[in-house]
Amino acid sequence: MGLRGEAAILGFYELPPERKLAREKTFNLEQWARLSKAALDDAGLDATDINGIVTPLIGEASMFVPSTITEYLGIDANFAEIVDLGGAGSAAAVWRAAAAVELGLCDAVLVTFPGTHEVPTDERRPFVMEDSMYFGASSNKYGSPQAEFEIPYANLGQNGPYGQIAKRYGYEFGYDELAMAKIAVDQRTNACATPGAVFHGKPITAQDVLASPMVADPLHLLEIVMPCQGGAAVVIGNKDLAAKSKNRPVWIKGFGERVPYKTPTYARDLMYSPMVHAADQAFSMAGITRDEVDMVSIYDCYSITVLMSLEDAGFAEKGKGMQFVNEHDLTFRGDFPMNTAGGQLSFGQAGIAGGMHHVIDGVRQIMGRAGEAQVADCNRAFVTGNGGIMSEQTALIFEGE
């Protein structure tokens, strides 16, 4: 059961993130079209090669979203899918597209995630109550478990619950602030080698991180994702199209996914995320071990997300993640390259498209197109997606030929 590794990412496009106020809260069809065209151009393919799409929800349609997009683009789709898994959606969309290609439903599939945040003008301001992306989700409407049993008691948003996870981690295993700061520092080093990153050319130290404002104890401002505007797309195709693509194909060898709950209120154990299952499934499907990957791109909305994911994905023993971080160089030139374009902490998070940054991070490295931040001899990548609050989790394994 699973993928055979016969579908590949052939091209990609990622908008440089921008720190400016969004004019609209919703995605739009023109963004979808422009991102898709850029990814097709990158792959050296034509729109006529496409007969499948995977998309998040868009603002122009509350129903019939896939057909709204195919109609606008003029695509005769044999496969048209909506993925609504928050930050896990991009990785989830990639394996669904690969499955459609391997089943012979499609020759090539566009996976396009336009993205925007309602971005504060002060680039150092963290998420607050007014940031609608994180505090006004429609799934919290009257009648939902969150509306009935959590929001009335101020258990809402992202900062508080992620801070709660970090606090509990410290109670269970101890908490090394310098190790957590090192995650942000190493990723900033990677961003400084990645033109276009929000914080390109702005290195930081561990003391900078610890001196930044406390947002949700023990999480500081520089340990929390930077909202921005942007978007990204990839093209996934079969072996025939891979043969004529102008890029090195990046084969999708394995995936894993687990979606047990929306908020950690309903977690069986706050210290073990669904990534435990997702990563095991991905590595088993790909037939490789953890020490065979050359880089990882770990979803990093918060530093604690990275720490938990490294442990739950099996790279570090539970409770020993901070020791692992201290013992390894996480920069692109180090012994454990992670989030080599800066991750969302330093590259920026373009709303729902934030997860696609990690997909493209892995793809860019395997294609050998990371420039100054290129990992030497990079042939395999492990990529994660995380939605909700450590609740919706997806893992991918990529491999070059």
Secondary structure, DSSP 4 states (H G I P E B T S, - for coil): ----S--EEEEEEEPPPB-S--S-SS--HHHHHHHHHHHHHHHT--GGG--EEEE--BTTBSS-HHHHHHHHHT---SEEEE---GGGHHHHHHHHHHHHHHTTS-SEEEEEEEE-----SSTT----TT-HHHH--GGGSTTSHHHHHTGGGT--SSHHHHHHHHHHHHHHH---HHHHHHHHHHHHHHHHTSTT-TTTT----HHHHHHSPEEETTEEGGGB--B-BEEEEEEEE-HHHHHH-SS--EEEEEEEEE---SSGGG-S-TTS-THHHHHHHHHHHHT--GGG-SEEE---SBHHHHHHHHHHTTSS-TT-HHHHHHHS--STTSSS-BSTT-HHHHT-B-GGGHHHHHHHHHHHHHHT--GGGPPTT--EEEEEEEETTTTEEEEEEEEE-
